[in-house]
Amino acid sequence: MKSILSNLTLSFYLLNLGCAKKLYDNYIPFNNAPDWYMNDLFRKLNIKCFWSEPSVVKVWEHISTAI
């Protein structure tokens, strides 16, 4: 699904090497909240960004061992 927004928070990214290098080279100076800043960078660098619904990330219940 193509979106006007570039990401759904900073939960998970799957990048190729070229995209990772572009982001690395342009990340500093950091000037906003991380997810908003990544949206700005994706637009500035003309990066194609998609997400899936439902999410491909699974959350497992964590049982605490703390007393």
C-alpha positions as CSV (number, residue, x, y, z in Angstrom):
1,M,0.0,0.0,0.0
2,K,1.6,3.3,-1.1
3,S,1.1,6.0,1.5
4,I,1.3,9.8,1.8
5,L,3.1,9.1,5.1
6,S,6.4,7.3,4.7
7,N,6.3,5.1,7.8
8,L,4.3,3.7,10.7
9,T,6.5,4.8,13.5
10,L,10.1,3.5,13.8
11,S,9.1,0.0,14.6
12,F,10.7,-1.9,11.7
13,Y,12.5,-1.1,8.4
14,L,13.6,-3.4,5.6
15,L,16.1,-1.6,3.4
16,N,18.5,-2.4,0.6
17,L,22.1,-1.2,0.8
18,G,21.6,1.8,-1.5
19,C,18.7,3.1,0.6
20,A,20.6,2.5,3.8
21,K,23.6,4.5,2.5
22,K,21.4,7.4,1.4
23,L,19.8,7.6,4.9
24,Y,23.1,7.2,6.6
25,D,24.7,10.0,4.6
26,N,21.8,12.4,5.2
27,Y,20.7,11.6,8.8
28,I,22.8,14.2,10.6
29,P,21.9,16.9,11.6
30,F,18.9,15.4,13.3
31,N,16.1,18.0,13.6
32,N,12.8,16.3,14.6
33,A,11.1,13.4,16.2
34,P,12.6,10.2,14.7
35,D,9.5,9.0,12.8
36,W,8.7,12.5,11.5
37,Y,12.3,13.1,10.5
38,M,12.4,9.8,8.6
39,N,9.2,10.9,6.7
40,D,11.1,14.1,5.8
41,L,14.2,12.2,4.6
42,F,12.1,9.7,2.6
43,R,10.5,12.6,0.7
44,K,13.7,14.6,0.3
45,L,15.6,11.6,-1.0
46,N,12.6,10.4,-3.1
47,I,12.7,7.0,-1.5
48,K,9.8,4.7,-2.4
49,C,8.2,3.5,0.9
50,F,5.4,0.9,1.4
51,W,3.9,-0.9,4.3
52,S,1.7,-3.9,4.7
53,E,-1.6,-4.3,6.5
54,P,-1.8,-6.3,8.6
55,S,1.7,-5.8,10.0
56,V,4.3,-8.5,9.3
57,V,5.8,-8.0,12.8
58,K,4.5,-10.4,15.5
59,V,4.5,-9.5,19.2
60,W,4.9,-12.3,21.6
61,E,3.6,-12.0,25.2
62,H,6.5,-11.5,27.6
63,I,6.2,-13.3,30.9
64,S,8.3,-11.5,33.5
65,T,10.6,-13.5,35.8
66,A,11.0,-10.6,38.2
67,I,9.7,-11.1,41.7
